[in-house]
């Protein structure tokens, strides 16, 4: 391990992160991009995702690519950074940013695609759960960090060990504020019926349009005109 790699890994010596060159570069990228609260959330996502994988008897290096899981977790909220704040939903913006980063590192396209899917799908647990472990465990770990699952309790003392190194820093509140701030500046990043859209609605109190109103917006096929048909 080089001096730079050792410096990057040293603060997390007691936690089971992969120490490959790519993993450490992804860690630095996440640390440079993200606020401290979101960065800590991202690393805890890996730890809890890996834990949930163990509960499914999934072994890193055998049943899934541990390096890809770590990269996906570390960068899964990169779309909530200043650099990642583009014109798409924050999940797609973050997936694109991560893909560019990995491509610049010479990572093969098929591995880049796994990380892209993991990040883009992480607000859709029903979809992510049907995908390969590197994708499913990003979503599972992120959800666990925001709301522990009583069906899968952590080992005694493990949360305290994790929080001693990666304090929460009001993670859920910071995520809410960051998503809403992006949506207030760029409402198209929070479309109706999406999670960002719901958070924006909660913040502003502005009601969503109904399905019928959306279908009537021009251009429209006017499917509700004279509906229901009379006999």
N, C-alpha and C positions, 0 to 999 in steps of 0.2 A: 504494500500500500504506500503510495506517495505521501509526502508531507501534506499536500492539499487534501488528499482523500482522507488522511487521518484526522485533519482538522475538521472536515465535514462530518465525519462519523463520530468523533469523540463525545459530543454532548448526548449521544443516544446509545452509549456503550452498553447499558443494561437492557436494551430492548432488541428483539430479534429481527432487525431490518437486514435485508440483503446488502452486502458490501461490494457488489460488483461495480465496475466503472460506470456503467449506464445508470444503475440505481443511485449512485452518489451524485451523478450529474443531474438526474431528475430531482433529487432532494434539493440540490442547490437552486435549480430552476424554480421549484415551488417556493422555496424560502425567499428568493429574490422577487418573485411576482406577487405573492399573496400577503395579506395582512397576517399578523401573528396568530390571531384567533382562527382564521381559516387554514393557515398552514398547520397548526397543531391538530385541528379537526381532520385534515387530510392524512396526517401520519397515524392518528388514532384509527382512522378508517381502515388502514392496512392491518393494524394489530387486531382489530375486532373482526375484520373480514377473515383473516387467517384463523383466528379462534373459531369462528363459525364453520370454516372449512374443516377444522379438526373434528368438530362435532358431527360432521358428515363423513368422517374417516377419509378425508382428502389430505394427501401428503404433499407438501411442496417439493418440487423437483421430480415427483413421480406422477401425480394426478393433475398437476397444473404447473405452469411456468411462474415461479415465484417472482422473478424479476419483472415480468409483465404485470403481475398483480400489484406489485409495489409501485411501478410507474403509473399505472392507472389510478391507484389511490392517491398518490402524491399530487397528481395533476388533475384530479376529477373536478375540482372547482376553480381551475385556472381561468375559466370564463368570467369569474367574479373579480378578477384583477383589472387594473387600469389597462394593461397591455392586451388582456383578453376580451375587453368589452367592445365587441363588434356590433354588427347589425342583425344577428340571429339570436335565438334563445341562448342563454348563458351556457347550457350544456353543449350545444353544437359549436358555439364559439370556442369553448374550452377544448372540445375534441379536436377541432381544427388546429388550435395552437399546439396541442400535444403532438399531433401528427407532424406538424412542421418541425418541431423540436426533434422528434425521433428520426425523421428523414434526414435532418441535418447531421445527426449522429451516425448515419449509415445503417440504420436499422432496416431490416428487410420489410418489404411492403406488407407481407402477410402478418407480421408481428405488429406493425403499425396499425393495421386494420383492427386487430383485437383490442388495442388500447383505445382506438377511436370509438368502437362500439361500447366499451365499458364506460366511457365518459358520457357519450351521447345518450345512453339508455339509463343512466343512474337515477333518474326520477321516475322510472317505470319498472317497479319491482316485479310485476307480473310477467313482463317481457324478459327482463334480465335473468330471472330465475330459470328460464328455459334455455339459456345460452351456456357456453362453456364456463368453467369455474373462474377463470381470470376476469370474466365479465360479471357473472352473478355475485361474486364475493365483494366486488367494489360496491355494488348497490347494497348488499346486505350489511357490509361494514359501516357504510355511511349512515344507514338507517339506525344501526345499533348505537352509534356514537350520539345520535340525537334522541334516541328513546330505547333504553335497554330492553331486551326481550326476556321477561321472567321465565319463559320456557327454556332459556339457555343462559343461566346465570354464570358470571365469570368466576374463576377460582378465587377463593378468599384472598383479599389483599391485592389482587391484580390491578383493579381500577386505581387504587391508591398509588401503586408503583408507576402506572402509566401517567397519571395526573401529576405526579411529582416531577416528571420530566417534560410532560406536555400538558400544562395547565389548561383548563377549559376556556378561560378568558371570555365567558359568556357566549360561547360558540353559536348557539341557536339564535340568540338575539342579533349577533353580528351578521349571520347569514341572512336573516330576515331583512335587516336594514340594507344590506348590500344589494340583495335581489330587488328590493323595492326601489332603492335609489336608481338603479339601472333602468327599471321599468318607468319611473317617473320621467326620466330624461328621454327614454326611447320606448314609448308605449308598445310598439310593435314587437318588442322582446318579451311581452307578457300577454299573449293572445288569450281570448276567452276560453275557459275550461282547462287551461294549463295551470300547473302549480304556481309559476310566477304570476299568472293572471289572477289567481285566487288571492295571493298575498297582496297584490296591488289593490284588489277590491276591498280587502279588509282594511288597508291603510286609508283609502280615499272614501270608502263608502259608496262609490259609484257602482250601481247595479250593472250586471252583465246584461247584454241584449238576450232576449229569448231566442230559442231555435228558430221560431217563425220569423222573428225580426231579422235574424241573420240571413235566412233564406230569401227574404224580400229585398235585401240590399242589392242595388244595381251594380254590375250587371246580374240579372236574375233570370231563371227559367220560369218564375212565377208559378211554382207548383202549388202555392196556397190560393191562387186565384180561383174563386168559385168552388172552394173545398170546404166540406165534403160534397161530392157530387150528389145532386138530387135525382131521385128516380121518378 
